[in-house]
């Protein structure tokens, strides 16, 4: 119990130091402004996953097939959104009923396979998009962001390189 509290207090201190560093002005903007200008805002899914994992650590591991499917999806999405092909999946997020139904179907399937946290987070993203909680009007900005994609990719690389 004491060891867990020490780890939590170290995490809080690291978080505070990073916060202070991000607020240091570099030219006309703080460092965080440049990062936000490059990557955009944190998606609702990323924000809620971070908050939920901090306060309620995962009790079950996420299957590898699910992690890899998210990485493949992110690679497809970002490659095509940045102009690799003629299709622009980012445009699908603007008031698209098939897009809303697809995200709702994924959330429902998570609920059925008992990944309640993922189902609730995706459902919250749809609700947040519906009420316009984010400054964007694109559903993709509520569901996925570069931070989520890069962290999943980093997680897989970390896990695969540390195993003998």
VMD Tcl script that builds the backbone (N, CA, C; Angstrom):
set m [mol new atoms 492]
animate dup $m
set s [atomselect $m all]
$s set {name element resname resid chain x y z} {
  {N N UNK 1 A 0.820 -1.185 0.000}
  {CA C UNK 1 A 0.000 0.000 0.000}
  {C C UNK 1 A 0.868 1.254 0.000}
  {N N UNK 2 A 1.898 1.276 0.840}
  {CA C UNK 2 A 2.774 2.448 0.914}
  {C C UNK 2 A 3.561 2.593 -0.384}
  {N N UNK 3 A 4.004 1.459 -0.942}
  {CA C UNK 3 A 4.742 1.515 -2.208}
  {C C UNK 3 A 3.867 2.080 -3.317}
  {N N UNK 4 A 2.581 1.706 -3.328}
  {CA C UNK 4 A 1.673 2.212 -4.349}
  {C C UNK 4 A 1.481 3.722 -4.195}
  {N N UNK 5 A 1.386 4.204 -2.969}
  {CA C UNK 5 A 1.242 5.647 -2.738}
  {C C UNK 5 A 2.488 6.402 -3.160}
  {N N UNK 6 A 3.676 5.796 -2.946}
  {CA C UNK 6 A 4.915 6.441 -3.381}
  {C C UNK 6 A 4.967 6.544 -4.905}
  {N N UNK 7 A 4.539 5.499 -5.592}
  {CA C UNK 7 A 4.518 5.520 -7.054}
  {C C UNK 7 A 3.541 6.580 -7.537}
  {N N UNK 8 A 2.360 6.659 -6.914}
  {CA C UNK 8 A 1.369 7.670 -7.295}
  {C C UNK 8 A 1.901 9.068 -7.048}
  {N N UNK 9 A 2.596 9.292 -5.931}
  {CA C UNK 9 A 3.105 10.638 -5.656}
  {C C UNK 9 A 4.207 11.010 -6.648}
  {N N UNK 10 A 5.021 10.045 -7.061}
  {CA C UNK 10 A 6.032 10.315 -8.088}
  {C C UNK 10 A 5.365 10.673 -9.404}
  {N N UNK 11 A 4.292 9.959 -9.751}
  {CA C UNK 11 A 3.566 10.258 -10.984}
  {C C UNK 11 A 2.981 11.667 -10.941}
  {N N UNK 12 A 2.463 12.063 -9.810}
  {CA C UNK 12 A 1.895 13.413 -9.673}
  {C C UNK 12 A 2.993 14.450 -9.842}
  {N N UNK 13 A 4.151 14.225 -9.235}
  {CA C UNK 13 A 5.249 15.184 -9.358}
  {C C UNK 13 A 5.763 15.270 -10.789}
  {N N UNK 14 A 5.890 14.130 -11.448}
  {CA C UNK 14 A 6.320 14.145 -12.846}
  {C C UNK 14 A 5.299 14.894 -13.692}
  {N N UNK 15 A 4.029 14.647 -13.449}
  {CA C UNK 15 A 2.978 15.349 -14.171}
  {C C UNK 15 A 3.030 16.851 -13.957}
  {N N UNK 16 A 3.281 17.269 -12.727}
  {CA C UNK 16 A 3.373 18.708 -12.438}
  {C C UNK 16 A 4.591 19.341 -13.104}
  {N N UNK 17 A 5.728 18.648 -13.107}
  {CA C UNK 17 A 6.932 19.172 -13.758}
  {C C UNK 17 A 6.696 19.309 -15.265}
  {N N UNK 18 A 6.079 18.298 -15.876}
  {CA C UNK 18 A 5.776 18.364 -17.311}
  {C C UNK 18 A 4.812 19.508 -17.594}
  {N N UNK 19 A 3.818 19.695 -16.748}
  {CA C UNK 19 A 2.867 20.791 -16.916}
  {C C UNK 19 A 3.571 22.140 -16.875}
  {N N UNK 20 A 4.458 22.328 -15.922}
  {CA C UNK 20 A 5.195 23.595 -15.821}
  {C C UNK 20 A 6.070 23.804 -17.052}
  {N N UNK 21 A 6.736 22.744 -17.512}
  {CA C UNK 21 A 7.574 22.861 -18.702}
  {C C UNK 21 A 6.756 23.226 -19.935}
  {N N UNK 22 A 5.562 22.676 -20.046}
  {CA C UNK 22 A 4.716 22.969 -21.199}
  {C C UNK 22 A 4.163 24.389 -21.175}
  {N N UNK 23 A 4.171 25.019 -20.022}
  {CA C UNK 23 A 3.657 26.389 -19.915}
  {C C UNK 23 A 4.735 27.450 -20.148}
  {N N UNK 24 A 5.984 27.028 -20.311}
  {CA C UNK 24 A 7.075 27.976 -20.552}
  {C C UNK 24 A 6.913 28.593 -21.934}
  {N N UNK 25 A 6.893 29.925 -22.022}
  {CA C UNK 25 A 6.722 30.559 -23.338}
  {C C UNK 25 A 7.962 30.387 -24.215}
  {N N UNK 26 A 7.697 30.044 -25.477}
  {CA C UNK 26 A 8.735 29.948 -26.493}
  {C C UNK 26 A 8.243 30.811 -27.645}
  {N N UNK 27 A 8.738 32.021 -27.727}
  {CA C UNK 27 A 8.210 32.963 -28.714}
  {C C UNK 27 A 6.846 33.450 -28.254}
  {N N UNK 28 A 5.880 33.505 -29.172}
  {CA C UNK 28 A 4.570 34.034 -28.796}
  {C C UNK 28 A 3.664 33.034 -28.080}
  {N N UNK 29 A 4.016 31.758 -28.100}
  {CA C UNK 29 A 3.164 30.725 -27.506}
  {C C UNK 29 A 3.923 29.919 -26.471}
  {N N UNK 30 A 3.192 29.337 -25.514}
  {CA C UNK 30 A 3.840 28.353 -24.648}
  {C C UNK 30 A 4.136 27.089 -25.451}
  {N N UNK 31 A 5.032 26.276 -24.963}
  {CA C UNK 31 A 5.421 25.049 -25.657}
  {C C UNK 31 A 4.202 24.175 -25.962}
  {N N UNK 32 A 3.241 24.130 -25.056}
  {CA C UNK 32 A 2.035 23.330 -25.274}
  {C C UNK 32 A 1.252 23.819 -26.489}
  {N N UNK 33 A 1.286 25.103 -26.787}
  {CA C UNK 33 A 0.590 25.638 -27.947}
  {C C UNK 33 A 1.157 25.116 -29.255}
  {N N UNK 34 A 2.470 24.957 -29.315}
  {CA C UNK 34 A 3.087 24.404 -30.527}
  {C C UNK 34 A 2.722 22.934 -30.702}
  {N N UNK 35 A 2.722 22.201 -29.603}
  {CA C UNK 35 A 2.360 20.786 -29.673}
  {C C UNK 35 A 0.906 20.651 -30.111}
  {N N UNK 36 A 0.033 21.466 -29.541}
  {CA C UNK 36 A -1.386 21.428 -29.916}
  {C C UNK 36 A -1.583 21.826 -31.376}
  {N N UNK 37 A -0.819 22.786 -31.857}
  {CA C UNK 37 A -0.929 23.194 -33.253}
  {C C UNK 37 A -0.496 22.114 -34.215}
  {N N UNK 38 A 0.414 21.262 -33.785}
  {CA C UNK 38 A 0.901 20.184 -34.651}
  {C C UNK 38 A -0.018 18.963 -34.626}
  {N N UNK 39 A -0.510 18.599 -33.449}
  {CA C UNK 39 A -1.265 17.360 -33.313}
  {C C UNK 39 A -2.749 17.565 -33.066}
  {N N UNK 40 A -3.178 18.750 -32.710}
  {CA C UNK 40 A -4.585 18.974 -32.380}
  {C C UNK 40 A -4.850 18.635 -30.923}
  {N N UNK 41 A -6.116 18.676 -30.578}
  {CA C UNK 41 A -6.517 18.386 -29.203}
  {C C UNK 41 A -6.570 16.892 -28.941}
  {N N UNK 42 A -6.555 16.557 -27.685}
  {CA C UNK 42 A -6.743 15.180 -27.265}
  {C C UNK 42 A -8.186 14.784 -27.570}
  {N N UNK 43 A -8.381 13.599 -28.113}
  {CA C UNK 43 A -9.745 13.146 -28.379}
  {C C UNK 43 A -10.449 12.823 -27.068}
  {N N UNK 44 A -11.763 12.781 -27.121}
  {CA C UNK 44 A -12.547 12.431 -25.940}
  {C C UNK 44 A -12.185 11.027 -25.480}
  {N N UNK 45 A -11.976 10.122 -26.433}
  {CA C UNK 45 A -11.607 8.744 -26.091}
  {C C UNK 45 A -10.280 8.712 -25.344}
  {N N UNK 46 A -9.269 9.406 -25.851}
  {CA C UNK 46 A -7.962 9.416 -25.180}
  {C C UNK 46 A -8.065 10.024 -23.789}
  {N N UNK 47 A -8.769 11.140 -23.686}
  {CA C UNK 47 A -8.912 11.815 -22.398}
  {C C UNK 47 A -9.610 10.912 -21.386}
  {N N UNK 48 A -10.720 10.306 -21.778}
  {CA C UNK 48 A -11.453 9.448 -20.849}
  {C C UNK 48 A -10.679 8.175 -20.507}
  {N N UNK 49 A -9.944 7.629 -21.469}
  {CA C UNK 49 A -9.121 6.450 -21.161}
  {C C UNK 49 A -8.018 6.798 -20.165}
  {N N UNK 50 A -7.376 7.945 -20.356}
  {CA C UNK 50 A -6.335 8.361 -19.409}
  {C C UNK 50 A -6.898 8.549 -18.010}
  {N N UNK 51 A -8.012 9.242 -17.920}
  {CA C UNK 51 A -8.629 9.481 -16.611}
  {C C UNK 51 A -9.078 8.172 -15.978}
  {N N UNK 52 A -9.744 7.321 -16.756}
  {CA C UNK 52 A -10.256 6.080 -16.180}
  {C C UNK 52 A -9.137 5.125 -15.790}
  {N N UNK 53 A -8.069 5.071 -16.592}
  {CA C UNK 53 A -6.968 4.175 -16.243}
  {C C UNK 53 A -6.177 4.674 -15.042}
  {N N UNK 54 A -6.141 5.986 -14.843}
  {CA C UNK 54 A -5.432 6.519 -13.685}
  {C C UNK 54 A -6.197 6.214 -12.402}
  {N N UNK 55 A -7.503 6.447 -12.423}
  {CA C UNK 55 A -8.282 6.261 -11.203}
  {C C UNK 55 A -8.775 4.830 -11.017}
  {N N UNK 56 A -8.944 4.103 -12.107}
  {CA C UNK 56 A -9.429 2.719 -12.043}
  {C C UNK 56 A -8.536 1.847 -12.913}
  {N N UNK 57 A -7.409 1.368 -12.366}
  {CA C UNK 57 A -6.490 0.561 -13.179}
  {C C UNK 57 A -7.197 -0.651 -13.798}
  {N N UNK 58 A -6.721 -1.032 -14.965}
  {CA C UNK 58 A -7.346 -2.131 -15.707}
  {C C UNK 58 A -7.222 -3.438 -14.932}
  {N N UNK 59 A -8.321 -4.155 -14.876}
  {CA C UNK 59 A -8.316 -5.454 -14.198}
  {C C UNK 59 A -8.149 -6.598 -15.182}
  {N N UNK 60 A -8.347 -6.311 -16.444}
  {CA C UNK 60 A -8.176 -7.330 -17.471}
  {C C UNK 60 A -7.280 -6.767 -18.553}
  {N N UNK 61 A -6.502 -7.646 -19.157}
  {CA C UNK 61 A -5.626 -7.187 -20.221}
  {C C UNK 61 A -6.401 -7.113 -21.534}
  {N N UNK 62 A -5.968 -6.228 -22.380}
  {CA C UNK 62 A -6.596 -6.074 -23.686}
  {C C UNK 62 A -5.977 -7.099 -24.617}
  {N N UNK 63 A -6.795 -7.857 -25.343}
  {CA C UNK 63 A -6.242 -8.861 -26.256}
  {C C UNK 63 A -5.398 -8.212 -27.351}
  {N N UNK 64 A -4.371 -8.940 -27.777}
  {CA C UNK 64 A -3.475 -8.397 -28.795}
  {C C UNK 64 A -4.185 -8.114 -30.101}
  {N N UNK 65 A -5.174 -8.933 -30.453}
  {CA C UNK 65 A -5.894 -8.703 -31.704}
  {C C UNK 65 A -6.567 -7.334 -31.706}
  {N N UNK 66 A -7.033 -6.902 -30.529}
  {CA C UNK 66 A -7.695 -5.612 -30.449}
  {C C UNK 66 A -6.687 -4.468 -30.599}
  {N N UNK 67 A -5.538 -4.598 -29.952}
  {CA C UNK 67 A -4.498 -3.573 -30.063}
  {C C UNK 67 A -4.015 -3.468 -31.505}
  {N N UNK 68 A -3.735 -4.614 -32.123}
  {CA C UNK 68 A -3.259 -4.593 -33.511}
  {C C UNK 68 A -4.318 -4.055 -34.475}
  {N N UNK 69 A -5.585 -4.357 -34.210}
  {CA C UNK 69 A -6.622 -3.831 -35.100}
  {C C UNK 69 A -6.705 -2.315 -34.990}
  {N N UNK 70 A -6.532 -1.764 -33.796}
  {CA C UNK 70 A -6.521 -0.308 -33.648}
  {C C UNK 70 A -5.303 0.314 -34.334}
  {N N UNK 71 A -4.163 -0.352 -34.249}
  {CA C UNK 71 A -2.965 0.165 -34.904}
  {C C UNK 71 A -3.127 0.127 -36.418}
  {N N UNK 72 A -3.651 -0.969 -36.945}
  {CA C UNK 72 A -3.883 -1.049 -38.390}
  {C C UNK 72 A -4.897 -0.008 -38.844}
  {N N UNK 73 A -5.949 0.167 -38.054}
  {CA C UNK 73 A -6.946 1.178 -38.383}
  {C C UNK 73 A -6.320 2.570 -38.382}
  {N N UNK 74 A -5.529 2.881 -37.351}
  {CA C UNK 74 A -4.876 4.193 -37.278}
  {C C UNK 74 A -3.910 4.417 -38.422}
  {N N UNK 75 A -3.163 3.366 -38.799}
  {CA C UNK 75 A -2.227 3.501 -39.925}
  {C C UNK 75 A -2.990 3.782 -41.210}
  {N N UNK 76 A -4.086 3.070 -41.428}
  {CA C UNK 76 A -4.914 3.319 -42.614}
  {C C UNK 76 A -5.488 4.731 -42.572}
  {N N UNK 77 A -6.075 5.081 -41.446}
  {CA C UNK 77 A -6.748 6.375 -41.331}
  {C C UNK 77 A -5.785 7.534 -41.555}
  {N N UNK 78 A -4.662 7.541 -40.843}
  {CA C UNK 78 A -3.742 8.675 -40.960}
  {C C UNK 78 A -3.044 8.713 -42.312}
  {N N UNK 79 A -2.738 7.550 -42.874}
  {CA C UNK 79 A -2.108 7.544 -44.201}
  {C C UNK 79 A -3.045 8.134 -45.250}
  {N N UNK 80 A -4.287 7.704 -45.244}
  {CA C UNK 80 A -5.229 8.209 -46.240}
  {C C UNK 80 A -5.671 9.634 -45.940}
  {N N UNK 81 A -5.797 9.995 -44.678}
  {CA C UNK 81 A -6.166 11.368 -44.335}
  {C C UNK 81 A -5.068 12.353 -44.725}
  {N N UNK 82 A -3.834 11.877 -44.774}
  {CA C UNK 82 A -2.715 12.741 -45.159}
  {C C UNK 82 A -2.433 12.688 -46.654}
  {N N UNK 83 A -3.261 11.980 -47.428}
  {CA C UNK 83 A -3.163 12.051 -48.878}
  {C C UNK 83 A -2.492 10.902 -49.589}
  {N N UNK 84 A -2.359 9.744 -48.962}
  {CA C UNK 84 A -1.728 8.604 -49.640}
  {C C UNK 84 A -2.601 8.110 -50.791}
  {N N UNK 85 A -3.893 8.110 -50.612}
  {CA C UNK 85 A -4.808 7.649 -51.652}
  {C C UNK 85 A -5.851 8.700 -51.982}
  {N N UNK 86 A -6.778 8.325 -52.827}
  {CA C UNK 86 A -7.827 9.257 -53.243}
  {C C UNK 86 A -8.947 9.371 -52.202}
  {N N UNK 87 A -9.048 8.419 -51.302}
  {CA C UNK 87 A -10.089 8.423 -50.280}
  {C C UNK 87 A -9.654 9.294 -49.105}
  {N N UNK 88 A -10.579 10.085 -48.595}
  {CA C UNK 88 A -10.298 10.900 -47.416}
  {C C UNK 88 A -11.230 10.460 -46.294}
  {N N UNK 89 A -10.777 9.549 -45.429}
  {CA C UNK 89 A -11.655 9.061 -44.365}
  {C C UNK 89 A -12.016 10.145 -43.354}
  {N N UNK 90 A -11.217 11.197 -43.263}
  {CA C UNK 90 A -11.532 12.270 -42.318}
  {C C UNK 90 A -12.850 12.945 -42.695}
  {N N UNK 91 A -13.156 13.020 -43.982}
  {CA C UNK 91 A -14.401 13.652 -44.438}
  {C C UNK 91 A -15.630 12.861 -43.998}
  {N N UNK 92 A -15.469 11.571 -43.740}
  {CA C UNK 92 A -16.594 10.748 -43.308}
  {C C UNK 92 A -17.118 11.174 -41.943}
  {N N UNK 93 A -16.328 11.879 -41.168}
  {CA C UNK 93 A -16.719 12.246 -39.813}
  {C C UNK 93 A -17.648 13.436 -39.713}
  {N N UNK 94 A -17.907 14.110 -40.819}
  {CA C UNK 94 A -18.794 15.265 -40.794}
  {C C UNK 94 A -20.233 14.831 -41.022}
  {N N UNK 95 A -21.038 14.843 -39.973}
  {CA C UNK 95 A -22.474 14.534 -40.038}
  {C C UNK 95 A -22.780 13.308 -40.887}
  {N N UNK 96 A -22.056 12.242 -40.648}
  {CA C UNK 96 A -22.231 11.024 -41.423}
  {C C UNK 96 A -22.938 9.971 -40.575}
  {N N UNK 97 A -24.151 9.628 -40.968}
  {CA C UNK 97 A -24.904 8.615 -40.241}
  {C C UNK 97 A -24.190 7.256 -40.252}
  {N N UNK 98 A -23.623 6.799 -41.394}
  {CA C UNK 98 A -22.886 5.521 -41.354}
  {C C UNK 98 A -21.706 5.551 -40.374}
  {N N UNK 99 A -21.052 6.696 -40.266}
  {CA C UNK 99 A -19.930 6.813 -39.318}
  {C C UNK 99 A -20.415 6.688 -37.878}
  {N N UNK 100 A -21.500 7.376 -37.550}
  {CA C UNK 100 A -22.050 7.305 -36.195}
  {C C UNK 100 A -22.484 5.879 -35.886}
  {N N UNK 101 A -23.154 5.240 -36.841}
  {CA C UNK 101 A -23.607 3.866 -36.635}
  {C C UNK 101 A -22.432 2.897 -36.511}
  {N N UNK 102 A -21.355 3.148 -37.246}
  {CA C UNK 102 A -20.166 2.292 -37.152}
  {C C UNK 102 A -19.527 2.386 -35.773}
  {N N UNK 103 A -19.372 3.598 -35.277}
  {CA C UNK 103 A -18.779 3.774 -33.941}
  {C C UNK 103 A -19.699 3.182 -32.877}
  {N N UNK 104 A -20.997 3.366 -33.037}
  {CA C UNK 104 A -21.950 2.782 -32.091}
  {C C UNK 104 A -21.908 1.257 -32.145}
  {N N UNK 105 A -21.731 0.691 -33.339}
  {CA C UNK 105 A -21.637 -0.768 -33.465}
  {C C UNK 105 A -20.370 -1.289 -32.790}
  {N N UNK 106 A -19.274 -0.569 -32.940}
  {CA C UNK 106 A -18.031 -0.978 -32.267}
  {C C UNK 106 A -18.214 -0.900 -30.751}
  {N N UNK 107 A -18.835 0.178 -30.273}
  {CA C UNK 107 A -19.085 0.309 -28.833}
  {C C UNK 107 A -19.988 -0.823 -28.338}
  {N N UNK 108 A -21.004 -1.165 -29.103}
  {CA C UNK 108 A -21.906 -2.259 -28.720}
  {C C UNK 108 A -21.171 -3.597 -28.697}
  {N N UNK 109 A -20.302 -3.814 -29.674}
  {CA C UNK 109 A -19.554 -5.075 -29.689}
  {C C UNK 109 A -18.598 -5.152 -28.502}
  {N N UNK 110 A -18.008 -4.020 -28.113}
  {CA C UNK 110 A -17.170 -4.018 -26.909}
  {C C UNK 110 A -17.993 -4.393 -25.682}
  {N N UNK 111 A -19.206 -3.880 -25.616}
  {CA C UNK 111 A -20.070 -4.196 -24.480}
  {C C UNK 111 A -20.388 -5.701 -24.467}
  {N N UNK 112 A -20.656 -6.255 -25.634}
  {CA C UNK 112 A -21.001 -7.673 -25.715}
  {C C UNK 112 A -19.839 -8.587 -25.333}
  {N N UNK 113 A -18.603 -8.158 -25.623}
  {CA C UNK 113 A -17.456 -9.005 -25.247}
  {C C UNK 113 A -16.886 -8.598 -23.885}
  {N N UNK 114 A -17.665 -7.801 -23.153}
  {CA C UNK 114 A -17.387 -7.423 -21.765}
  {C C UNK 114 A -16.182 -6.487 -21.591}
  {N N UNK 115 A -15.917 -5.649 -22.600}
  {CA C UNK 115 A -14.954 -4.565 -22.458}
  {C C UNK 115 A -15.746 -3.292 -22.197}
  {N N UNK 116 A -16.266 -3.250 -20.970}
  {CA C UNK 116 A -17.194 -2.184 -20.606}
  {C C UNK 116 A -16.555 -0.802 -20.661}
  {N N UNK 117 A -15.309 -0.697 -20.251}
  {CA C UNK 117 A -14.641 0.604 -20.252}
  {C C UNK 117 A -14.578 1.179 -21.670}
  {N N UNK 118 A -14.172 0.358 -22.625}
  {CA C UNK 118 A -14.078 0.821 -24.016}
  {C C UNK 118 A -15.457 1.169 -24.561}
  {N N UNK 119 A -16.464 0.380 -24.217}
  {CA C UNK 119 A -17.826 0.660 -24.686}
  {C C UNK 119 A -18.345 1.972 -24.128}
  {N N UNK 120 A -18.108 2.214 -22.846}
  {CA C UNK 120 A -18.570 3.455 -22.220}
  {C C UNK 120 A -17.827 4.653 -22.780}
  {N N UNK 121 A -16.518 4.505 -22.993}
  {CA C UNK 121 A -15.720 5.616 -23.517}
  {C C UNK 121 A -16.151 5.970 -24.939}
  {N N UNK 122 A -16.355 4.970 -25.793}
  {CA C UNK 122 A -16.817 5.248 -27.158}
  {C C UNK 122 A -18.216 5.852 -27.160}
  {N N UNK 123 A -19.077 5.353 -26.299}
  {CA C UNK 123 A -20.421 5.922 -26.199}
  {C C UNK 123 A -20.365 7.365 -25.725}
  {N N UNK 124 A -19.485 7.647 -24.777}
  {CA C UNK 124 A -19.318 9.031 -24.298}
  {C C UNK 124 A -18.794 9.932 -25.404}
  {N N UNK 125 A -17.942 9.398 -26.271}
  {CA C UNK 125 A -17.435 10.190 -27.399}
  {C C UNK 125 A -18.568 10.553 -28.353}
  {N N UNK 126 A -19.471 9.615 -28.605}
  {CA C UNK 126 A -20.615 9.904 -29.476}
  {C C UNK 126 A -21.508 10.955 -28.829}
  {N N UNK 127 A -21.754 10.822 -27.545}
  {CA C UNK 127 A -22.591 11.806 -26.845}
  {C C UNK 127 A -21.926 13.174 -26.855}
  {N N UNK 128 A -20.623 13.213 -26.601}
  {CA C UNK 128 A -19.895 14.493 -26.615}
  {C C UNK 128 A -19.957 15.138 -27.990}
  {N N UNK 129 A -19.842 14.339 -29.052}
  {CA C UNK 129 A -19.948 14.872 -30.414}
  {C C UNK 129 A -21.350 15.407 -30.680}
  {N N UNK 130 A -22.354 14.674 -30.192}
  {CA C UNK 130 A -23.744 15.072 -30.410}
  {C C UNK 130 A -24.049 16.422 -29.776}
  {N N UNK 131 A -23.510 16.670 -28.587}
  {CA C UNK 131 A -23.801 17.948 -27.919}
  {C C UNK 131 A -22.766 19.020 -28.251}
  {N N UNK 132 A -21.770 18.681 -29.060}
  {CA C UNK 132 A -20.775 19.664 -29.486}
  {C C UNK 132 A -19.812 20.080 -28.394}
  {N N UNK 133 A -19.376 19.139 -27.589}
  {CA C UNK 133 A -18.488 19.434 -26.469}
  {C C UNK 133 A -17.105 19.893 -26.917}
  {N N UNK 134 A -16.626 19.350 -27.999}
  {CA C UNK 134 A -15.315 19.665 -28.557}
  {C C UNK 134 A -15.472 20.821 -29.538}
  {N N UNK 135 A -14.394 21.529 -29.854}
  {CA C UNK 135 A -14.516 22.621 -30.813}
  {C C UNK 135 A -14.677 22.131 -32.245}
  {N N UNK 136 A -14.345 20.881 -32.503}
  {CA C UNK 136 A -14.460 20.310 -33.842}
  {C C UNK 136 A -15.872 19.784 -34.081}
  {N N UNK 137 A -16.265 19.760 -35.338}
  {CA C UNK 137 A -17.555 19.170 -35.700}
  {C C UNK 137 A -17.370 17.812 -36.361}
  {N N UNK 138 A -16.170 17.292 -36.343}
  {CA C UNK 138 A -15.870 16.016 -36.967}
  {C C UNK 138 A -15.814 14.928 -35.891}
  {N N UNK 139 A -16.562 13.850 -36.112}
  {CA C UNK 139 A -16.614 12.761 -35.134}
  {C C UNK 139 A -15.252 12.105 -34.924}
  {N N UNK 140 A -14.413 12.071 -35.959}
  {CA C UNK 140 A -13.078 11.474 -35.818}
  {C C UNK 140 A -12.289 12.163 -34.708}
  {N N UNK 141 A -12.444 13.475 -34.569}
  {CA C UNK 141 A -11.694 14.209 -33.548}
  {C C UNK 141 A -12.109 13.828 -32.138}
  {N N UNK 142 A -13.269 13.235 -31.999}
  {CA C UNK 142 A -13.740 12.762 -30.704}
  {C C UNK 142 A -13.287 11.333 -30.431}
  {N N UNK 143 A -12.997 10.579 -31.497}
  {CA C UNK 143 A -12.744 9.145 -31.370}
  {C C UNK 143 A -11.259 8.800 -31.390}
  {N N UNK 144 A -10.483 9.437 -32.242}
  {CA C UNK 144 A -9.074 9.055 -32.394}
  {C C UNK 144 A -8.223 10.311 -32.512}
  {N N UNK 145 A -6.998 10.214 -32.070}
  {CA C UNK 145 A -6.036 11.300 -32.228}
  {C C UNK 145 A -4.635 10.704 -32.355}
  {N N UNK 146 A -3.676 11.510 -32.790}
  {CA C UNK 146 A -2.313 10.965 -32.950}
  {C C UNK 146 A -1.721 10.436 -31.650}
  {N N UNK 147 A -2.092 11.036 -30.517}
  {CA C UNK 147 A -1.558 10.563 -29.232}
  {C C UNK 147 A -1.977 9.123 -28.963}
  {N N UNK 148 A -3.234 8.808 -29.231}
  {CA C UNK 148 A -3.732 7.453 -29.009}
  {C C UNK 148 A -3.036 6.459 -29.936}
  {N N UNK 149 A -2.931 6.814 -31.195}
  {CA C UNK 149 A -2.285 5.937 -32.175}
  {C C UNK 149 A -0.812 5.712 -31.828}
  {N N UNK 150 A -0.082 6.775 -31.537}
  {CA C UNK 150 A 1.351 6.656 -31.231}
  {C C UNK 150 A 1.572 5.910 -29.920}
  {N N UNK 151 A 0.708 6.144 -28.931}
  {CA C UNK 151 A 0.892 5.437 -27.657}
  {C C UNK 151 A 0.619 3.942 -27.812}
  {N N UNK 152 A -0.374 3.570 -28.616}
  {CA C UNK 152 A -0.614 2.145 -28.861}
  {C C UNK 152 A 0.551 1.514 -29.615}
  {N N UNK 153 A 1.060 2.226 -30.597}
  {CA C UNK 153 A 2.213 1.728 -31.353}
  {C C UNK 153 A 3.429 1.585 -30.434}
  {N N UNK 154 A 3.667 2.571 -29.597}
  {CA C UNK 154 A 4.769 2.504 -28.638}
  {C C UNK 154 A 4.596 1.372 -27.643}
  {N N UNK 155 A 3.344 1.149 -27.212}
  {CA C UNK 155 A 3.063 0.057 -26.284}
  {C C UNK 155 A 3.420 -1.288 -26.898}
  {N N UNK 156 A 3.044 -1.501 -28.154}
  {CA C UNK 156 A 3.338 -2.767 -28.824}
  {C C UNK 156 A 4.841 -2.948 -28.986}
  {N N UNK 157 A 5.531 -1.901 -29.401}
  {CA C UNK 157 A 6.984 -1.983 -29.561}
  {C C UNK 157 A 7.645 -2.275 -28.220}
  {N N UNK 158 A 7.196 -1.602 -27.173}
  {CA C UNK 158 A 7.738 -1.816 -25.830}
  {C C UNK 158 A 7.522 -3.256 -25.386}
  {N N UNK 159 A 6.309 -3.756 -25.534}
  {CA C UNK 159 A 5.998 -5.114 -25.093}
  {C C UNK 159 A 6.765 -6.177 -25.890}
  {N N UNK 160 A 6.898 -5.969 -27.182}
  {CA C UNK 160 A 7.562 -6.974 -28.019}
  {C C UNK 160 A 9.083 -6.943 -27.860}
  {N N UNK 161 A 9.669 -5.808 -27.530}
  {CA C UNK 161 A 11.119 -5.745 -27.384}
  {C C UNK 161 A 11.585 -6.154 -25.993}
  {N N UNK 162 A 10.748 -6.066 -24.998}
  {CA C UNK 162 A 11.187 -6.412 -23.650}
  {C C UNK 162 A 11.016 -7.885 -23.342}
  {N N UNK 163 A 10.243 -8.608 -24.170}
  {CA C UNK 163 A 10.076 -10.047 -23.956}
  {C C UNK 163 A 11.260 -10.777 -24.576}
  {N N UNK 164 A 11.758 -11.815 -23.879}
  {CA C UNK 164 A 12.914 -12.557 -24.423}
  {C C UNK 164 A 12.577 -13.376 -25.644}
}
mol reanalyze $m
mol bondsrecalc $m
mol representation Tube
mol addrep $m
